[in-house]
């Protein structure tokens, strides 16, 4: 039995009388901010704590008419979330071995019940353009049962050379934010997301074939091919734009199911410790893996694309050292561009750009129970970029800089 229950609600503050307008320069914490060689001036930064100290914890915008709600209250109601999900499961499994052949088969049955509550706000205008807001509580319930059979076979060609073949069926349920009709407003990303209570869970039939060679000192060399056939794959769609509180238009996203799609490809993995090297060098090791994915999904009638969040090429490489209680690891990883959201036409599709980064990690065991560590992440200071339509149309960049961690850990 799995139970999930979440409730979230933003809160508005009571009306506070308006204060005397102030010049931004009088509350600035620094000079004007600019980006990209002074091409984009964005104004000044407000001194931390100034607004709260002088205007209170918050201000609710006034209602546009006696029959309308405050825009802040409308935003609160639209973002209200109350959702519950219960999953009941039973399963059975059978395992057998005949010489070098091993077979594992089984089936899992899951029954899922969902219930979500939200508010819908309807705006109407009379002949004098006077706004009237109507708030309606909305409840959506859903239940469904799924069967998940699976079968795995392995054959030991040699004691350390094994081939495996697997067929399995799986399910991915919609997330709370995907299925609830409430709105999520993100001014930082300039987007509004609305859930879809009619979403179906995505299901998949997966076929995998691998061959594995086990090396000395926990090393491995493997190669595999796979085919995953999806039904009702859940994708985000940009359906237009919406204006909140008279500000700039925000991109409007929702979710829907795609009937059929697939992801097929191959993967390679290698890890080895060089124990045969002399002296201190015997602590050296290396690893590498690469995955190629050829995926397809119909995002618009007669038009296919790669699956959202499915990069065609992904690779990781690492060099490490493990000896005398010292552990060092330098790792680089990369993912090619992937589809982030689907627009009404190709020029509206949003992508995550290709990103490559590098991390360093280290540990040292002082005693049997005490370990010191130092980690450094994002050594290449890789920016997370989004582009729309083509790579040249960058619509968002996120900079995180490097992160450093140092500490001591006690292992009992």
C-alpha positions as CSV (number, residue, x, y, z in Angstrom):
1,X,0.0,0.0,0.0
2,X,1.4,3.4,-1.0
3,X,-0.3,6.6,0.2
4,X,0.4,10.1,-1.1
5,X,-1.3,13.2,0.2
6,X,-0.3,16.8,-0.5
7,X,-1.8,20.1,0.1
8,X,-0.4,23.5,-0.8
9,X,-1.9,27.0,-0.7
10,X,-0.4,30.4,-1.1
11,X,-1.7,33.1,1.3
12,X,-2.5,36.8,0.7
13,X,-2.1,39.5,3.3
14,X,-4.8,42.0,4.3
15,X,-5.1,45.3,2.6
16,X,-2.5,47.9,3.7
17,X,-2.9,51.5,2.8
18,X,-0.7,52.6,-0.1
19,X,2.5,54.4,0.9
20,X,4.1,57.4,-0.7
21,X,5.9,56.5,-3.9
22,X,9.7,56.2,-3.6
23,X,12.4,56.5,-6.2
24,X,14.1,53.2,-6.8
25,X,17.5,54.9,-6.4
26,X,16.7,55.6,-2.8
27,X,16.2,51.9,-1.9
28,X,18.8,50.4,-4.2
29,X,21.5,48.1,-2.7
30,X,23.8,48.6,-5.7
31,X,24.1,50.3,-9.1
32,X,22.3,49.3,-12.2
33,X,22.5,45.6,-13.2
34,X,23.4,44.7,-16.8
35,X,24.1,41.4,-18.6
36,X,25.8,40.2,-21.7
37,X,28.3,43.0,-22.2
38,X,25.8,45.7,-21.1
39,X,23.2,44.7,-23.7
40,X,20.4,44.1,-21.2
41,X,20.0,46.7,-18.4
42,X,17.6,45.4,-15.8
43,X,17.6,48.2,-13.3
44,X,18.8,48.1,-9.6
45,X,18.6,45.6,-6.8
46,X,16.3,46.5,-3.9
47,X,18.1,46.5,-0.5
48,X,17.3,43.3,1.3
49,X,14.5,43.8,3.9
50,X,13.7,47.3,2.9
51,X,10.2,46.6,1.5
52,X,9.2,44.4,4.4
53,X,10.4,46.9,6.9
54,X,8.6,49.9,5.3
55,X,5.5,48.3,3.8
56,X,4.8,45.3,6.0
57,X,4.9,41.6,5.0
58,X,2.8,42.0,1.9
59,X,0.3,44.1,0.0
60,X,-2.9,42.8,-1.6
61,X,-3.8,44.5,-4.9
62,X,-7.3,46.2,-4.9
63,X,-10.2,44.5,-6.6
64,X,-11.0,46.1,-10.0
65,X,-14.8,46.3,-9.2
66,X,-17.2,45.7,-6.3
67,X,-18.2,42.3,-7.8
68,X,-14.6,41.2,-8.6
69,X,-11.9,39.7,-6.5
70,X,-8.5,41.0,-5.8
71,X,-6.0,39.8,-8.4
72,X,-3.8,38.4,-5.6
73,X,-6.8,36.5,-4.2
74,X,-7.6,35.1,-7.6
75,X,-4.0,34.0,-8.0
76,X,-4.2,32.3,-4.6
77,X,-7.4,30.4,-5.5
78,X,-6.0,29.3,-8.8
79,X,-2.8,27.9,-7.2
80,X,-4.7,26.0,-4.4
81,X,-3.8,22.3,-4.4
82,X,-5.4,19.4,-2.4
83,X,-4.7,16.0,-3.9
84,X,-4.7,12.4,-2.6
85,X,-3.4,9.2,-4.2
86,X,-3.7,5.6,-2.9
87,X,-2.0,2.6,-4.5
88,X,-2.8,-0.9,-3.5
89,X,-0.6,-3.7,-4.9
90,X,-0.1,-7.5,-4.8
91,X,2.5,-9.5,-6.7
92,X,3.8,-13.0,-7.3
93,X,7.1,-14.3,-8.5
94,X,8.6,-17.6,-9.7
95,X,12.3,-18.4,-10.1
96,X,14.0,-21.4,-11.6
97,X,17.5,-22.5,-12.7
98,X,18.3,-25.3,-15.2
99,X,22.1,-25.6,-15.6
100,X,23.5,-22.4,-17.0
101,X,19.9,-21.0,-17.7
102,X,18.0,-18.9,-15.1
103,X,14.5,-17.7,-15.5
104,X,12.5,-15.3,-13.3
105,X,8.9,-14.5,-14.0
106,X,6.1,-12.7,-12.2
107,X,3.2,-10.4,-12.2
108,X,2.2,-7.3,-10.2
109,X,-1.3,-5.9,-9.9
110,X,-1.9,-2.3,-8.8
111,X,-5.2,-0.5,-8.1
112,X,-4.9,3.3,-7.9
113,X,-7.4,5.8,-6.6
114,X,-7.0,9.6,-7.1
115,X,-8.9,12.6,-5.8
116,X,-8.0,16.2,-6.3
117,X,-9.7,19.5,-5.2
118,X,-9.2,23.0,-6.7
119,X,-10.9,26.2,-7.6
120,X,-11.9,27.6,-10.9
121,X,-12.3,31.4,-11.3
122,X,-14.6,32.6,-14.2
123,X,-14.4,36.3,-15.2
124,X,-17.4,38.0,-16.9
125,X,-17.8,41.6,-18.0
126,X,-21.1,43.6,-18.5
127,X,-21.8,46.3,-21.1
128,X,-20.0,48.8,-18.9
129,X,-16.9,46.6,-18.7
130,X,-17.5,46.0,-15.0
131,X,-15.9,42.7,-14.0
132,X,-17.7,39.9,-12.0
133,X,-15.7,37.0,-10.7
134,X,-17.3,33.6,-9.9
135,X,-15.4,31.0,-7.9
136,X,-16.4,27.4,-8.2
137,X,-14.8,24.5,-6.2
138,X,-13.9,21.6,-8.6
139,X,-13.3,18.0,-7.6
140,X,-11.9,15.3,-9.8
141,X,-11.8,11.5,-8.9
142,X,-10.4,8.6,-10.8
143,X,-9.5,5.0,-10.2
144,X,-7.9,2.3,-12.4
145,X,-6.3,-1.2,-12.2
146,X,-3.2,-2.3,-14.0
147,X,-1.4,-5.7,-14.5
148,X,2.4,-5.8,-14.9
149,X,3.8,-9.1,-16.0
150,X,7.5,-9.5,-16.5
151,X,10.0,-12.2,-17.6
152,X,13.8,-12.3,-17.3
153,X,16.1,-15.0,-18.6
154,X,19.9,-15.2,-18.3
155,X,22.5,-17.6,-19.7
156,X,26.0,-18.1,-18.3
157,X,28.2,-18.5,-21.4
158,X,31.2,-18.6,-19.0
159,X,31.3,-18.0,-15.2
160,X,32.1,-14.3,-15.8
161,X,30.4,-13.9,-19.2
162,X,26.6,-13.6,-19.0
163,X,23.8,-12.6,-21.4
164,X,20.4,-11.5,-20.3
165,X,17.1,-11.0,-22.0
166,X,14.2,-9.1,-20.3
167,X,10.6,-8.2,-21.0
168,X,8.8,-6.0,-18.5
169,X,5.7,-3.8,-18.3
170,X,5.6,-0.6,-16.3
171,X,3.5,2.4,-15.5
172,X,4.1,6.1,-14.8
173,X,1.3,8.0,-13.0
174,X,0.7,11.7,-13.6
175,X,2.3,13.9,-11.0
176,X,0.1,16.0,-8.7
177,X,1.0,19.2,-10.7
178,X,0.2,17.4,-14.0
179,X,-3.2,16.2,-13.1
180,X,-4.6,18.9,-10.8
181,X,-6.6,21.8,-12.4
182,X,-4.9,24.4,-10.3
183,X,-2.4,26.9,-11.8
184,X,1.3,27.2,-10.9
185,X,2.7,30.7,-11.7
186,X,6.4,31.1,-12.1
187,X,7.3,34.7,-12.8
188,X,11.0,33.8,-12.8
189,X,10.5,31.5,-15.8
190,X,7.7,33.6,-17.3
191,X,5.3,30.7,-17.4
192,X,2.0,29.5,-16.0
193,X,1.3,25.7,-15.8
194,X,-2.2,24.3,-15.6
195,X,-2.8,20.6,-14.8
196,X,-5.1,18.2,-16.7
197,X,-7.3,16.0,-14.5
198,X,-8.1,13.8,-17.5
199,X,-4.6,12.5,-17.9
200,X,-4.1,8.8,-18.2
201,X,-1.1,7.0,-16.7
202,X,1.7,6.3,-19.2
203,X,2.5,2.6,-19.7
204,X,5.4,0.9,-21.4
205,X,6.5,-2.5,-22.6
206,X,10.3,-2.8,-22.5
207,X,12.6,-5.3,-24.2
208,X,16.3,-5.5,-23.2
209,X,19.1,-7.7,-24.4
210,X,22.6,-7.4,-22.7
211,X,25.9,-9.2,-22.6
212,X,28.1,-8.6,-19.5
213,X,31.7,-9.5,-18.8
214,X,32.8,-9.3,-15.2
215,X,36.3,-8.1,-14.7
216,X,38.6,-8.4,-11.7
217,X,38.1,-6.1,-8.6
218,X,34.4,-5.4,-9.3
219,X,35.0,-4.3,-12.9
220,X,32.5,-4.7,-15.7
221,X,32.3,-4.5,-19.5
222,X,28.8,-4.6,-20.9
223,X,26.8,-3.8,-24.0
224,X,23.1,-3.8,-24.5
225,X,20.2,-2.9,-26.8
226,X,16.7,-1.9,-25.8
227,X,13.3,-1.1,-27.2
228,X,10.6,0.7,-25.1
229,X,7.1,1.0,-26.5
230,X,5.0,3.6,-24.7
231,X,1.3,4.3,-24.6
232,X,-0.3,7.5,-23.3
233,X,3.1,9.2,-22.8
234,X,2.6,12.5,-20.9
235,X,4.0,15.6,-22.6
236,X,3.9,19.3,-21.7
237,X,2.3,21.6,-24.2
238,X,2.4,25.4,-24.6
239,X,-1.1,26.4,-25.5
240,X,-0.7,30.1,-25.6
241,X,-0.1,33.1,-23.4
242,X,-1.8,34.6,-20.3
243,X,-1.4,37.9,-18.5
244,X,-1.4,38.0,-14.6
245,X,-2.1,41.2,-12.9
246,X,-1.6,43.4,-15.9
247,X,2.1,42.3,-16.3
248,X,3.9,40.9,-19.3
249,X,2.3,37.9,-21.0
250,X,3.4,34.5,-19.6
251,X,3.7,31.3,-21.5
252,X,0.8,28.9,-20.7
253,X,1.6,25.2,-20.4
254,X,-0.6,22.2,-19.8
255,X,-0.2,18.4,-20.2
256,X,-1.8,15.8,-22.4
257,X,-1.3,12.1,-23.5
258,X,0.2,10.9,-26.7
259,X,-1.3,7.6,-27.9
260,X,1.9,5.8,-29.1
261,X,5.6,6.5,-29.0
262,X,8.9,4.6,-28.6
263,X,12.5,4.9,-27.4
264,X,15.1,2.4,-28.9
265,X,18.8,2.4,-28.7
266,X,22.0,0.9,-27.3
267,X,24.2,1.4,-24.2
268,X,27.8,0.7,-23.4
269,X,29.4,0.5,-19.9
270,X,32.9,-0.1,-18.7
271,X,34.6,0.2,-15.3
272,X,37.9,-1.2,-14.2
273,X,40.5,-0.9,-11.4
274,X,44.1,-1.3,-12.4
275,X,45.2,-3.5,-9.6
276,X,48.2,-4.9,-11.6
277,X,50.0,-1.5,-11.7
278,X,52.9,-1.3,-9.3
279,X,52.9,0.5,-5.9
280,X,50.8,3.6,-5.5
281,X,49.5,3.3,-9.1
282,X,47.5,0.2,-8.2
283,X,44.8,2.4,-6.7
284,X,44.0,3.9,-10.1
285,X,40.7,3.2,-12.0
286,X,38.5,4.5,-14.8
287,X,35.0,4.2,-16.0
288,X,33.0,5.2,-19.1
289,X,29.5,4.8,-20.3
290,X,27.5,5.9,-23.4
291,X,23.9,5.7,-24.3
292,X,22.3,6.3,-27.7
293,X,18.5,6.8,-27.9
294,X,16.4,7.0,-31.0
295,X,13.0,8.1,-29.9
296,X,9.8,9.2,-31.7
297,X,6.5,10.8,-30.7
298,X,3.8,12.5,-32.7
299,X,3.7,16.0,-31.2
300,X,1.4,17.4,-33.9
301,X,-0.7,15.7,-36.6
302,X,1.7,14.1,-39.0
303,X,4.8,15.6,-37.3
304,X,7.2,13.5,-35.2
305,X,9.9,14.5,-32.7
306,X,12.1,13.0,-30.1
307,X,10.5,12.2,-26.7
308,X,10.4,15.1,-24.2
309,X,13.4,15.0,-21.9
310,X,15.0,12.2,-24.0
311,X,18.6,13.1,-25.1
312,X,19.9,11.3,-28.2
313,X,23.4,11.1,-26.8
314,X,24.5,10.8,-23.2
315,X,28.0,10.0,-21.9
316,X,29.9,9.9,-18.6
317,X,33.7,9.4,-18.1
318,X,35.6,9.3,-14.8
319,X,39.0,8.7,-13.4
320,X,39.4,7.7,-9.8
321,X,41.9,6.6,-7.1
322,X,41.1,4.3,-4.2
323,X,43.9,3.3,-1.8
324,X,45.1,3.7,1.8
325,X,41.8,5.2,2.8
326,X,42.0,7.9,0.2
327,X,39.3,8.2,-2.5
328,X,39.5,10.7,-5.4
329,X,37.1,11.0,-8.4
330,X,37.0,13.4,-11.3
331,X,34.0,12.9,-13.5
332,X,32.7,14.6,-16.7
333,X,29.2,14.1,-18.1
334,X,27.2,15.4,-21.1
335,X,23.7,15.2,-22.5
336,X,22.7,16.4,-25.9
337,X,19.7,18.7,-26.5
338,X,16.2,17.4,-25.6
339,X,12.7,18.6,-26.1
340,X,11.4,20.5,-23.0
341,X,7.8,21.5,-24.1
342,X,5.7,21.3,-27.3
343,X,4.3,24.4,-28.9
344,X,1.5,24.9,-31.4
345,X,4.1,24.8,-34.2
346,X,7.7,23.9,-34.6
347,X,8.9,27.4,-34.0
348,X,7.2,27.2,-30.6
349,X,8.9,24.0,-29.3
350,X,11.2,24.7,-26.3
351,X,14.5,22.7,-25.9
352,X,17.0,22.1,-23.2
353,X,20.4,22.9,-24.8
354,X,23.3,20.5,-24.9
355,X,25.1,20.7,-21.5
356,X,28.5,19.3,-20.4
357,X,29.8,19.6,-16.9
358,X,32.5,18.2,-14.5
359,X,32.6,17.3,-10.8
360,X,35.3,16.4,-8.3
361,X,34.9,14.3,-5.2
362,X,37.3,13.1,-2.5
363,X,37.2,11.3,0.8
364,X,39.8,10.2,3.4
365,X,39.1,7.7,6.2
366,X,41.0,8.9,9.3
367,X,39.9,5.9,11.4
368,X,37.4,3.0,11.0
369,X,34.4,5.3,11.6
370,X,35.5,8.9,10.7
371,X,35.7,10.1,7.2
372,X,36.5,13.6,5.9
373,X,35.3,14.7,2.5
374,X,35.7,17.6,0.0
375,X,33.5,17.9,-3.1
376,X,33.4,20.5,-5.9
377,X,30.5,20.5,-8.4
378,X,30.0,22.2,-11.8
379,X,33.7,22.9,-12.3
380,X,33.0,24.1,-15.8
381,X,30.4,26.6,-14.6
382,X,28.0,25.2,-17.2
383,X,24.9,27.3,-17.9
384,X,21.5,25.7,-18.2
385,X,20.0,27.1,-21.4
386,X,16.6,26.8,-23.0
387,X,16.0,27.7,-26.7
388,X,12.8,27.9,-28.7
389,X,12.6,26.6,-32.3
390,X,16.3,26.8,-33.2
391,X,19.5,26.9,-31.1
392,X,20.0,30.6,-31.9
393,X,16.8,31.7,-30.1
394,X,17.9,31.4,-26.5
395,X,14.9,32.3,-24.2
396,X,16.4,31.5,-20.8
397,X,19.8,31.0,-19.2
398,X,20.4,29.8,-15.6
399,X,23.8,30.2,-14.0
400,X,24.7,28.2,-10.9
401,X,28.4,28.6,-10.5
402,X,30.6,26.1,-8.6
403,X,29.5,24.5,-5.4
404,X,32.0,23.4,-2.7
405,X,31.4,21.0,0.2
406,X,33.8,20.2,3.0
407,X,33.0,18.2,6.1
408,X,33.5,15.2,8.4
409,X,31.2,12.1,8.5
410,X,30.8,9.5,11.2
411,X,29.9,6.0,10.0
412,X,28.7,3.6,12.7
